[in-house]
Amino acid sequence: MATLALMFALLTAVMSLITYVAFAIDKRRAINGGWRIRESTLHVMELLGGWPGAVLGMMLIRHKTKDATYRTIHHLIIGLHVVIWFFMINGLT
């Protein structure tokens, strides 16, 4: 069980970094009028564990903070991860 939790934590850390960078790139493209990263791609990155990086991207570079639909899906993804972590920590898999 500890190995699974450690692997999940490592995946979360790596995906968070990737997601944060994707948020920064998308923000720069939004400002400069370039090709944007699809919201669905950003959500997949969050779902794969990058949600903490997305939270930091939203807070630090103020990206995707006004889109209510995006934020709703983002919060559902965070909730899913909280449930997964709860079951892993409590050994209820």
N, C-alpha and C positions, 0 to 999 in steps of 0.2 A: 504494500500500500504506500509506504513512504517513497518508494521509487517512482510510482505513478504520479504522486503529488509533486515530487521534484521535477519530473519531466514536464508536467503541466505548468509548473512555475517557470521553468526555463523557456518553454514555448511562449508563455505570456510575456516574459521579458523581451525575447527576440521580436515577437510580433508587435509589441508595444513600440519598440524603436522603429521598426519598419512603418508602422501606422503613423507615428508622429512625423516621420520624414515625408510620408505621402501627404499628410495634412499641410505641411509647410510648402511642399511643391504645389499642391492644388491652390493654396492661398496666394502664392506668388503668381500662378497662372491666372487666377481670378482678377488680381490687380492689373496684370499686364495684358489681359484679354486673350490669353493663349488657350490651347486645348486643355480641357479640364479632366480630372479623374472622375469617373462615374461614381455617383453616390452608392450604387450597389457594390462597387469594388471596395469602397471605404467600409461599408457595412460587413462585407465578407472578411476583411482584415480584422475588424472588431470581433466578429464571431469566432475567428481562429485564435483569439487571445489578445488581440491588439487594443482592446477597449481602454486600458489605462493610458496608452499613448494617444488615443483619440480624446480622452478627457483632458490630458495635458495640452493637446493641440487646440482644443476648444477654449481652454482657460488662458494659455500663454500667448497664442497667436490670434485668438478670437476668430476662429474659423468655424463655420457651420453652427453659429450660436443663435441665429434668427429663424432658421428653418424648423418649424414646429414638427413637421412630419419626420424629418431627419432625427431630431432630438427624441421623439417618441420611440422610434425603432432603436436608436442608440440605447435608451434606458431599458428597453425590453432585453436587449443583448446583455447589458450589465446584470440585470436580474437573473437571466439564465446562468451567467457565470457565477453569481453568488450562490445559486442553488447547487451547481456542480461542485464548487469549493466546499460547501456545507456537507454534501454527501461524502466527498473525499476525506475531509478532516474527521468526520464522525464515523467513517468506515461503514457507511450504509449503501455501498455500491451493489 
